Amino acid sequence: MEEARTMQVDLGNLMAFDSGHDFPSLPSSREELVEKCLEKGTELVQAIADALFNLPSTEDVDGPIVKLPQPTTKLPREKHLPKPKPPTKWELFAKAKGIKNRKKDKIVYDEQTGTWKRRYGYDRVNDDKDIPILEAKATDEVGSDPFAERQADKKKRVEKQNKNRLQNLKQAATAHALPSHIQLAATALPITGTQAAPKKVSKEELGNVAGLAATATASGGKFDKKLLGEKKPKHEQKHRKFLPVAEGTGQGSQEKEQTDRVLNKLLAKNSHEILNVNKAVTMYNVKKEKKRSKQKRDDSSNSSKLKPQKKVQKKPIKNGSATKGYAKKGSDTKGSATKGSAKKGSAKKGKSK
Amino acid sequence: MMKIKTPKKGRIKRELEKRAPKLVETGRKTLILQGTKTSGLLNSVLTEIYHLKKESSVRYTRRNDNVRPFESGGETSLEFFSQKTDCSTFVFGSHSKKRPDNLIIGRMYDHHIYDLVEVGVENFKSMKSFVYDKKLAPKMGSKPFIAFIGEGFESVEELKHLKEVLLELFRGEVVENLNLAGIDRAYVCTALSSNRVLFTHCALRLKKSGTIVPRMELVEAGPSMDLVLRRHRFPNDGLRKEAMKTAADKPKKKEKNVSRDAIQGKIGKVYIPDQQLGDMNLPNKAKGVKRERREAKMNKQANGHASKKQKAGSD
């Protein structure tokens, strides 16, 4: 078969390119054109098949399998070439010393129990928690816990290893050779000065920020242009409320009510007999909690047995004024409650807005 | 303070490793999507391309208004999609009065646009309109034969570019071993003029011939269309150079001056240049040296006086 035209066959891609042929005149009808194209195409495909079937093939269940050569057309890569990883600190050290990596088995024989156990993981060979007795050495302090010390040691070793790993990864990151499944994330911004980490701002706080800025305007941000999706502020930004200039009939005078409120507030503060039950209860609870937490702190630091027993003393109950809003203990609580309830109405009026 | 983030599941780790850049690359995935407006014809073109490349492509069916590959800001969405789906080739279809039935075929390098070619589709005939023996129908995922006819593909830059892009789109997986029984499709691209290419997909019928090589017969099966070249964007040279780099390109540097011996192992020679001991500077100015120099100086002066005296004496 003579090939008058130039034909390039890229067997790796199963592609054939005939650059010699040129359509001198396009055939008039589309079908003829298509036929001609197919004819030429058949020729090219036949040429590829010739080369393909002449390759050495191995017989397989499904059919003959041939080994294709490498494609000759150079095509651009889709991703950059991976950069080689810089050697880690241990790798450098091992290379310098000539230490070779030895393959370790997963199952190791445990002498203590006489069975085969894992080298790491659940139910492993040299587990710290399996040691029942640790003999005291002469160098040990009196009162130190050797088991806790062993645990602390292990923790330190693990932390050191993590730090070294992080350093190695940082080095790889600077060389742009970080492994694909690892990402380094900054947990906190570097701060000069204080050691405190910046607090994470919550969603609510972010929502309030716009409201904070709005208080700078005289109208309290009511007429500010809002962004898409921004909601109205939750409560009025205006902190001063003025009475209306002209008042309607049917209601009591608002001015009178306002002055009444102020007066009652003043009286309530200086009166000894009015009791706000809610406030009293809250104050009592807070005091109790503080005491409890203090006791807890003290208990954890000292052993409870060595501490002298504190006598819980009750305050002497005085009649009348001295309590001043503190709840009276014992049998008097009921009495004070009833007393308070008689004045409760006025007290409530005084305390509420 | 830095934290090391690793995936908690092995499956995710394996996915990430699949997407990582490799020394030798396997086939590219294609993203097929559409723009603000498409025509019925274009829709069928896109779906047929998707069917031809079922295993290695992703089809987005929604409209994407902000994708404009030829404009400077309009490629960010495409790059984002490419990153999310790990597709480095895309086929973007759109229809407008100025550019009816428009297809933009583009490639990416490192999830950034590498090159683009814009073609218009004319004389489209869908797969369903062809009637042929169903036994010949090509199976999904089989490796195709590709034939390019016409000298335009070599002489015209844009056609050359289009040839490369079409090859990359349709060649399928790069495999080493091929089963000869599974050959059943061929793509034929003919350059009809300097800006028109006839593209058609055919099924192969292998007929018995006298030799091992069977006689090929092409039966038109799949979609057939005319591609009219419109705009294009070539890759810039620096990027092209970088993308064409392969691992085998840089030969391993030969270690000079190193030889191996059976007995001694690795041997190298150490060459020391000649040392001029007289010209060399002493490394540290020891106090003794200074004193010696002072004494030498004094002695010289004393000798000088003595010689003068001698001279005077002689005279």
Contacts between the chains, C-beta under 8 A, distances in Angstrom:
chain1	res1	chain2	res2	distance
A	12	B	174	7.6
A	13	B	146	6.9
A	13	B	167	6.6
A	13	B	171	5.2
A	13	B	174	8.0
A	14	B	143	6.1
A	14	B	144	6.7
A	14	B	145	5.0
A	14	B	146	6.4
A	14	B	171	7.4
A	15	B	145	7.6
A	15	B	146	4.4
A	15	B	147	7.5
A	15	B	148	7.2
A	15	B	167	6.2
A	15	B	171	7.2
A	16	B	145	7.5
A	16	B	146	7.4
A	16	B	147	5.1
A	16	B	148	7.2
A	17	B	147	7.7
A	17	B	148	4.4
A	17	B	153	6.6
A	17	B	154	7.9
A	17	B	163	7.6
A	18	B	147	7.5
A	18	B	148	7.0
A	18	B	149	5.2
A	18	B	150	7.6
A	19	B	150	7.7
A	19	B	151	5.0
A	19	B	153	6.5
A	19	B	154	4.4
A	20	B	151	6.5
A	21	B	149	5.7
A	21	B	150	6.3
A	21	B	151	6.8
A	22	B	150	6.7
A	22	B	151	5.0
A	22	B	152	7.8
A	23	B	150	7.2
A	23	B	190	8.0
A	23	B	192	6.4
A	26	B	192	6.5
A	26	B	193	7.8
A	30	B	123	7.0
A	33	B	192	7.6
A	33	B	198	7.2
A	34	B	198	7.4
A	34	B	200	7.1
A	34	B	220	7.2
A	34	B	224	7.2
A	37	B	149	6.8
A	37	B	188	5.9
A	37	B	190	4.5
A	37	B	198	5.7
A	37	B	200	7.0
A	38	B	188	6.7
A	38	B	200	7.6
A	38	B	202	6.9
A	38	B	218	5.1
A	38	B	220	6.7
A	40	B	147	7.7
A	40	B	149	4.8
A	40	B	188	7.7
A	40	B	190	7.0
A	41	B	147	4.7
A	41	B	149	6.7
A	41	B	186	6.8
A	41	B	188	3.6
A	41	B	190	7.7
A	41	B	202	7.1
A	41	B	218	5.6
A	42	B	216	5.9
A	42	B	217	6.8
A	42	B	218	5.1
A	44	B	147	3.9
A	44	B	148	8.0
A	44	B	149	6.8
A	44	B	188	7.9
A	45	B	145	4.9
A	45	B	147	5.8
A	45	B	186	5.2
A	45	B	204	7.2
A	45	B	216	4.8
A	45	B	218	6.6
A	46	B	213	7.9
A	46	B	215	7.3
A	46	B	216	4.8
A	48	B	145	5.5
A	48	B	147	7.8
A	49	B	145	7.7
A	49	B	183	7.8
A	49	B	213	5.7
A	49	B	214	6.9
A	49	B	216	5.5
A	50	B	213	5.2
A	52	B	178	7.8
A	52	B	180	7.2
A	53	B	180	6.8
A	53	B	212	5.2
A	53	B	213	4.4
A	53	B	214	7.3
A	54	B	212	7.2
A	54	B	213	7.0
A	57	B	180	6.7
A	60	B	179	7.1
A	62	B	179	5.6
A	62	B	181	6.0
A	62	B	182	7.6
A	63	B	179	5.0
A	63	B	180	5.7
A	63	B	181	3.0
A	63	B	182	7.0
A	64	B	179	7.4
A	64	B	180	4.8
A	64	B	181	7.1
A	65	B	177	5.1
A	65	B	178	6.9
A	65	B	179	5.3
A	65	B	180	7.3
A	66	B	177	7.1
A	66	B	178	5.6
A	66	B	180	6.1
A	67	B	176	6.1
A	67	B	177	5.7
A	68	B	175	6.7
A	68	B	176	5.9
A	68	B	177	7.1
A	68	B	178	5.4
A	71	B	174	6.9
A	73	B	164	7.6
A	73	B	167	6.7
A	74	B	244	6.0
A	75	B	164	6.8
A	75	B	167	7.4
A	75	B	168	5.7
A	76	B	107	7.0
A	76	B	109	6.4
A	76	B	114	6.4
A	76	B	235	7.3
A	76	B	240	6.9
A	76	B	243	3.7
A	76	B	244	5.7
A	77	B	25	5.9
A	77	B	109	6.9
A	77	B	243	5.2
A	77	B	244	7.5
A	77	B	245	7.3
A	77	B	246	7.4
A	78	B	25	6.1
A	78	B	28	5.2
A	78	B	88	3.8
A	78	B	107	7.6
A	78	B	108	6.8
A	78	B	109	6.6
A	78	B	110	8.0
A	79	B	21	3.8
A	79	B	22	7.6
A	79	B	25	7.1
A	79	B	88	7.4
A	79	B	109	7.5
A	79	B	110	5.7
A	80	B	21	5.5
A	80	B	109	7.7
A	80	B	110	5.4
A	80	B	242	7.2
A	81	B	21	6.8
A	81	B	23	7.0
A	81	B	245	6.1
A	81	B	246	7.9
A	81	B	247	6.4
A	82	B	20	7.2
A	82	B	21	4.8
A	82	B	22	6.6
A	82	B	23	6.4
A	165	B	4	7.1
A	166	B	2	6.2
A	166	B	4	6.3
A	169	B	4	6.2
A	170	B	2	7.1
A	180	B	16	5.0
A	180	B	17	5.5
A	180	B	19	7.0
A	180	B	20	3.3
A	181	B	6	6.0
A	181	B	7	5.7
A	181	B	12	7.8
A	181	B	13	4.6
A	181	B	16	4.4
A	181	B	17	6.3
A	182	B	4	6.2
A	182	B	5	7.0
A	182	B	6	5.6
A	183	B	4	7.8
A	183	B	5	4.3
A	183	B	6	7.9
A	184	B	2	5.1
A	184	B	3	7.4
A	184	B	4	6.3
A	184	B	5	7.4
A	185	B	2	6.8
A	185	B	3	4.9
A	185	B	5	5.2
A	186	B	1	6.8
A	186	B	2	5.7
A	186	B	3	7.7
A	187	B	1	4.7
A	187	B	2	6.9
A	187	B	3	4.9
A	188	B	1	4.9
